[in-house]
Amino acid sequence: MIKLIGEKVSLREATQEDVNELYYWKYEEKNQEAKKWNAPYISEGRLTREEYMNSWDKEYELFPCVPRLLAVIIDEKAVGTVSCYWVDKHTNWLETRIVICDPDYWSGGYGTEAYRMWIDFLFESTPLHRLGMSTWSGNIRMMKTAAKIGMKEEARIREARIVNGEYFDSIKMGILRREWESSRSKSCNRKEYRGELKH
């Protein structure tokens, strides 16, 4: 089992207990705060617990020993996920995602650490050329998180999303391997935790 260990956060292939916990956050928790920020313009059907469990069983590897999805673990609880999907295999381009479902862990550096560990893991474990992410202009927290790990805004599609009856821009951000390598080399002279991989 892959497990990435950080200072505040761990990322790991989900256990059955993790998937149960994530099902609660995704479908049963009353307030559903994360869904107000995580692509609220996309309607999402509800899966049964069994269907949700099976969807995790069907997750595939992008490359050998590189899963497409990991659980975010904070204080020994599964509170979110990091994931990715292909945009273009020919140009080695993946889109990435992160969601922290428990608002108790927002704005404490948890998401930034988890996302940095995920981006580092993907570049370190694959020949990928670029990693990107998509969000909307109302999700300032996600845009700041992506910028902190070195992503740059690459496209802004004006007034392409509607949230609560208001138009927002669609935002695309990304980082190239050479930019990631450059930021890594610059950080070698200062203490910066990057995560430890355990199999």
N, C-alpha and C positions, 0 to 999 in steps of 0.2 A: 504493500500500500504506500502510495506517495503521500508524504507529509512535509510541508514547509513550515518551519518554526521561526516566528519573528519575536519581537520584544513584547508586543501586546496581543498579537493575532497569530493564529495558525491556519493554514490551508491544508485540507486533506480530502482524499477520496471518501465520500460519505458512507458512514455506517448506517444500518437500518434505523438506529436511534436518531441519527442526524436527519435522515429523510423524514422521519415522523415529526421532528421538531420544525423542519422547514415547511412541512405541509400545514402545520398550525399557523405559522407566520404568513404563509401565502394565501390561505383560504379561511381560516377559522378565527384568527385574532380580530377583535372587534373594530379597532380604529383604522387598520390598513393604511397607515401613514406612508409607507414606502411606495404604494401604488399611486399616490398623489404626485410623485416625482419621477418614478421609473416608467417612462413612456405612457403617461395617462391617456394619451390619444389613441392607444391601441386597445381595442376591446379584447378581453381574454375570457374564454370559457372556463368553467370550473371542472376540474378533474375529481373523480372519486379518489379516496386514499389509495385504493389498489391501483388505479390507473396512474397516479402520481408515482407510486413505488415502481411500477413497471417502466415508466419513462426514464427513471434513473438507471434501471437495469439495461436499458437499450442504449445508454450513452456509449459513444465510440471513441477510439483514440484517434487523434490527429496524426500523430507519429508514434512509433514504438515508445511505450512508457510515458506518453504525453496525453493525458485525458483532456477532454473538451470542457470539463466542468469540475470544480472543486467546491467543497463546503467551506465557509468562513467560520472559524471557531474562535470565540472570545469567552473567557472565563468558563471554559469547558462546555460551552453551549453552541450549537449551530444557529447562527443568527443571520446568515446570508449566503450568497454564492458569488464566485467569479466564474466567468465562462467565456467562450469564444466561438466563432464560426467563420467559415471560409467566405471571402468575397471573391478572390481570384487565385486559384492554385497556381496558375501559370506565372504569376508575378509574386508568389509567396506573400500574399496579403490576407491578414486576418482582421476581423473586427472583434473587439473585446468588450466585456460587460462586467460590472460589479453592482451588487445590491446588498445593502445592509438593512435587513427588515426591522430590526429592533431600534427604535429612535433613541433609546438610552445610550446607544453607541455612536450617535451622530456627532460630528464636530469635536471629536476627541482624538483625531489622528488615526483612528482605527481603519477607516476606509482607505486613507492614503497609504498606510503601511501595507494593507492587504493587496491593494491594486499594484503597488510597486513590486511586491513579491511575485505577483502573478505575471506582470510584464517581464521582470527579470527571468523568471522560470521559463517563459515561452521563448525568449531570445536565447537563453543559455542552452536550451534543450533541443532546439530546432535550427534549420537554416533560414528561417523567416526573414524577409527583407523589410517588412513594415507591419506595424500594428496600429489599428485605429479604433475609434469609438464614435458613437453617434448619440446625441442628446438634443435637448431643446433649450432655447434661450432662457426659459424660466428656471431651469435647474442649475443655478449658479454654483451650488455646492459641487456638483459633478464636474463642471467646467474647471473649477479651481483645483480639484483633485487631479484631474488629467494634466493640468499645467504644472503642478508641483512635481510630477514624475517625468516631465520633459516633453509632453505632447504639445503640439502647436495647432492653433485653429487653422484649418485648411479650406473650409468652405462654410458659408452661411447662406442658407436658402431662405429668403425673406418670407415671413408670414406663411409658412408652410404647415404649421401645426395649430390646431385649435384646442385650447384647454379652458374649461369653464366659460365657454363662449367668447374667449379672447384669442386673437392671433399671436403666435410666437414664431421665431425663426427656428429652423432646423440647423443644428450645429454639427460639423464633422471636425474631429481633431485626430492627429496621428503623430507617430514617431518612427523614424527610419532606424535601421540597425546601426548605421554609422553615427547617428546622433546619440543613440543609447550607449554605444561604445565610448564615445567622447565624454559623455557625462559620467560614465563609470570610471574612466581614467582620471578625470578631474577630482573625483571623490576619493581616490586612493589615499591621498594625503590627509584626509580628515576622517574622523570616526563616523561611519554611517553604516547602520546595520542593514544587511541585505537579505538575511534569511538563511536558514540552514536546511538542507534537504535530507530527509530520512526515508529510506525504503522499508 
